[in-house]
Amino acid sequence: MSDTMGARIEQARLAKGLNVTQLSRRIAVKPTTLKNWESDRSEPRANKMAMVAGVLGVSVQWLLEGGEELPSYEEQLPGSVRIAKKLELALALQQRLSQILFELESDVARMQHDWAEEVSVN
C-alpha cells in the first residue's frame, strides 16, 4: 500500500503502463507538474485529480486516502465493458482461426495437386 497521494498516483500510472510524459499529455499538464505531484511537492487541484483518476482507472477517493491495494484494471471495468472486451478478443481469435483454416486448406490442395502430378508421372 502506498502511504502518500503522490506515491498512489505513481503506482496507478505504472500499473496502467504509462510514463510521465504520456500521462501528463492526457491530463494536459507539464511533465514537471506531474513529477511534483508524484513526489508530493504539490497536489493537483480537484479538476485535475478527477482527470488523473479517470485516466488511471482509479477512484478519486483511492488517490486521496489509499486503503486497499490498487484494484486491477479489469476489476474496475463495468460488466458490459468487460464483456465487450471479451467479445472483441473472441472476434479477433475467430478471424485468426479462419485465416489459419484457409491456409491449411490451401496447403492440402497444393499437396494433393503435387501428389496427383507425381502419381501421373510414375
C-alpha positions in Angstrom: 0.0 0.0 0.0 1.3 3.5 -0.8 1.3 6.0 2.0 1.1 9.2 0.1 -1.1 10.5 -2.7 1.9 11.1 -4.9 3.0 7.5 -4.4 -0.5 6.3 -5.3 -0.6 8.4 -8.5 2.8 7.0 -9.5 1.7 3.4 -8.6 -1.5 3.7 -10.6 0.4 5.3 -13.6 2.9 2.5 -13.6 0.1 -0.1 -13.3 -1.6 1.4 -16.3 1.7 1.2 -18.3 2.1 5.0 -18.8 5.2 7.0 -18.4 5.2 10.6 -17.0 5.0 12.2 -20.4 2.1 10.1 -21.6 0.0 10.7 -18.5 0.9 14.4 -18.4 -0.3 14.8 -22.0 -3.6 13.0 -21.3 -4.4 15.3 -18.4 -2.9 18.5 -20.0 -0.2 19.3 -17.5 3.5 19.6 -17.8 5.6 16.5 -17.0 7.3 18.5 -14.2 3.9 19.2 -12.7 3.1 15.5 -12.6 6.5 14.7 -11.2 5.9 17.3 -8.4 2.6 15.6 -7.6 4.2 12.1 -7.6 7.0 13.4 -5.3 4.4 15.1 -3.0 5.9 18.6 -3.6 2.5 19.7 -4.7 -1.0 18.4 -5.1 -3.4 18.5 -8.1 -6.5 20.7 -8.0 -9.8 18.9 -7.8 -10.5 19.0 -11.6 -7.0 17.6 -12.4 -7.5 15.0 -9.6 -10.6 13.8 -11.3 -8.8 13.7 -14.7 -6.0 11.7 -13.2 -8.4 9.2 -11.6 -10.3 8.8 -14.8 -7.3 8.2 -17.0 -5.7 5.8 -14.5 -9.0 4.0 -13.8 -9.0 4.5 -10.0 -11.3 6.5 -7.8 -10.5 9.9 -6.5 -11.1 8.6 -3.0 -8.4 5.9 -3.5 -6.0 8.6 -4.7 -6.8 10.8 -1.7 -7.0 8.2 1.0 -5.5 5.0 -0.2 -6.9 1.9 1.5 -7.0 -1.4 -0.3 -4.3 -2.3 -2.8 -4.7 -0.8 -6.3 -7.6 -2.6 -7.9 -6.7 -4.3 -11.2 -7.8 -2.6 -14.3 -10.2 -5.4 -15.2 -11.9 -5.3 -11.8 -12.7 -1.6 -12.3 -14.4 -2.1 -15.6 -18.2 -2.2 -15.7 -19.6 -5.6 -16.6 -20.7 -4.5 -20.1 -17.2 -3.2 -20.9 -15.6 -6.4 -19.7 -18.0 -8.4 -21.9 -17.3 -6.1 -24.9 -13.6 -6.6 -24.5 -14.0 -10.4 -24.3 -16.2 -10.3 -27.4 -13.6 -8.2 -29.2 -10.9 -10.7 -28.3 -13.2 -13.6 -29.4 -13.8 -12.0 -32.8 -10.1 -11.4 -33.3 -9.4 -15.0 -32.4 -12.1 -16.2 -34.8 -10.7 -14.1 -37.6 -7.2 -15.6 -37.0 -8.6 -19.1 -36.8 -10.4 -18.5 -40.2 -7.1 -17.4 -41.7 -5.3 -20.5 -40.4 -8.0 -22.8 -41.7 -7.8 -21.1 -45.1 -4.0 -21.6 -45.2 -4.4 -25.2 -44.2 -7.0 -25.8 -46.9 -4.6 -24.2 -49.5 -1.7 -26.3 -48.2 -3.8 -29.5 -48.5 -4.9 -28.6 -52.0 -1.3 -27.9 -53.1 -0.2 -31.2 -51.6 -3.0 -33.1 -53.4 -2.1 -31.4 -56.6 1.6 -32.3 -56.2 0.8 -35.9 -55.3 -1.5 -36.2 -58.3 1.3 -34.9 -60.6 3.8 -37.3 -59.0 1.4 -40.3 -59.5 0.7 -39.4 -63.1 4.4 -39.1 -63.9 5.2 -42.5 -62.4 
